[in-house]
Amino acid sequence: MAFNFENLQVWQKALDYSLEVNILIKKFPSEEKYVLSSQFQRAADSIVLNIAEGSTGQTKPEFARFLSIAMRSAIECVSCLHLGKKRNIILEVDFNNQYQKLEEIIKMISGLKKSIKS
């Protein structure tokens, strides 16, 4: 692969997660298109984009800053899941599946952040 971030497992998982969000929000009602759907997709995309942007040509502290932004975007996705569940547009099984994936991504981001600070 041409860019270092493409070899990062956390980036690969975040990319897969963003695609899963895209599939999930297609099930949302049309009135959510410019509300929760849009916000959820942008937050999921932000995880991937910030990991990539921070990893290339940045100092370690700058990369850590971008990882913090990626983590906040992942937390935003957790909130989107809760909103969707409360609005009865995300099924319990989908909620649990997506929640577990976000927990893993957040742990991986945290671990990467710790490793670059060492």
C-alpha positions as semicolon CSV with decimal commas, in nm:
position;residue;x (nm);y (nm);z (nm)
1;M;0,000;0,000;0,000
2;A;0,122;0,346;-0,085
3;F;0,039;0,530;0,238
4;N;0,136;0,429;0,592
5;F;-0,213;0,480;0,735
6;E;-0,348;0,212;0,501
7;N;-0,147;-0,043;0,699
8;L;-0,295;0,064;1,032
9;Q;-0,548;-0,192;1,156
10;V;-0,746;0,080;1,331
11;W;-0,780;0,272;1,004
12;Q;-0,895;-0,045;0,826
13;K;-1,153;-0,117;1,098
14;A;-1,274;0,242;1,094
15;L;-1,310;0,225;0,715
16;D;-1,516;-0,092;0,744
17;Y;-1,724;0,068;1,018
18;S;-1,799;0,372;0,802
19;L;-1,928;0,142;0,529
20;E;-2,145;-0,041;0,782
21;V;-2,295;0,288;0,898
22;N;-2,373;0,368;0,536
23;I;-2,567;0,041;0,507
24;L;-2,740;0,092;0,843
25;I;-2,863;0,445;0,774
26;K;-3,021;0,335;0,446
27;K;-3,280;0,163;0,667
28;F;-3,364;0,490;0,844
29;P;-3,690;0,669;0,761
30;S;-3,668;0,948;0,505
31;E;-3,734;1,219;0,766
32;E;-3,399;1,128;0,925
33;K;-3,204;1,177;0,598
34;Y;-3,078;1,525;0,683
35;V;-3,087;1,476;1,058
36;L;-2,947;1,167;1,229
37;S;-2,845;0,982;0,911
38;S;-2,627;1,265;0,790
39;Q;-2,469;1,327;1,130
40;F;-2,401;0,957;1,187
41;Q;-2,231;0,914;0,849
42;R;-2,020;1,227;0,891
43;A;-1,904;1,115;1,236
44;A;-1,816;0,766;1,108
45;D;-1,628;0,913;0,811
46;S;-1,447;1,152;1,045
47;I;-1,291;0,861;1,234
48;V;-1,130;0,729;0,916
49;L;-1,032;1,069;0,782
50;N;-0,868;1,194;1,101
51;I;-0,662;0,878;1,147
52;A;-0,537;0,912;0,790
53;E;-0,475;1,284;0,805
54;G;-0,291;1,270;1,136
55;S;-0,068;0,980;1,038
56;T;0,097;1,135;0,736
57;G;0,372;1,391;0,769
58;Q;0,277;1,498;1,120
59;T;0,472;1,516;1,443
60;K;0,383;1,266;1,714
61;P;0,194;1,528;1,919
62;E;0,002;1,636;1,609
63;F;-0,085;1,275;1,524
64;A;-0,206;1,229;1,883
65;R;-0,427;1,537;1,839
66;F;-0,585;1,389;1,525
67;L;-0,637;1,059;1,706
68;S;-0,819;1,250;1,981
69;I;-1,048;1,398;1,717
70;A;-1,105;1,051;1,571
71;M;-1,192;0,922;1,917
72;R;-1,441;1,204;1,974
73;S;-1,602;1,118;1,641
74;A;-1,630;0,754;1,751
75;I;-1,798;0,868;2,074
76;E;-2,033;1,076;1,860
77;C;-2,123;0,756;1,673
78;V;-2,205;0,590;2,006
79;S;-2,446;0,875;2,078
80;C;-2,599;0,840;1,730
81;L;-2,659;0,472;1,805
82;H;-2,837;0,562;2,129
83;L;-3,049;0,824;1,953
84;G;-3,144;0,578;1,682
85;K;-3,235;0,316;1,939
86;K;-3,444;0,564;2,141
87;R;-3,623;0,674;1,822
88;N;-3,694;0,308;1,739
89;I;-3,505;0,320;1,411
90;I;-3,211;0,102;1,518
91;L;-3,291;-0,252;1,625
92;E;-3,137;-0,390;1,944
93;V;-2,929;-0,643;1,750
94;D;-2,788;-0,371;1,522
95;F;-2,725;-0,145;1,821
96;N;-2,529;-0,416;2,003
97;N;-2,329;-0,510;1,694
98;Q;-2,235;-0,150;1,613
99;Y;-2,166;-0,067;1,977
100;Q;-1,915;-0,353;2,006
101;K;-1,737;-0,240;1,691
102;L;-1,709;0,113;1,824
103;E;-1,573;-0,012;2,157
104;E;-1,302;-0,197;1,966
105;I;-1,218;0,103;1,747
106;I;-1,201;0,334;2,049
107;K;-0,968;0,092;2,231
108;M;-0,748;0,068;1,923
109;I;-0,731;0,446;1,885
110;S;-0,644;0,480;2,253
111;G;-0,373;0,216;2,223
112;L;-0,224;0,379;1,914
113;K;-0,229;0,717;2,087
114;K;-0,043;0,572;2,387
115;S;0,211;0,400;2,165
116;I;0,305;0,714;1,974
117;K;0,345;0,911;2,298
118;S;0,596;0,657;2,430
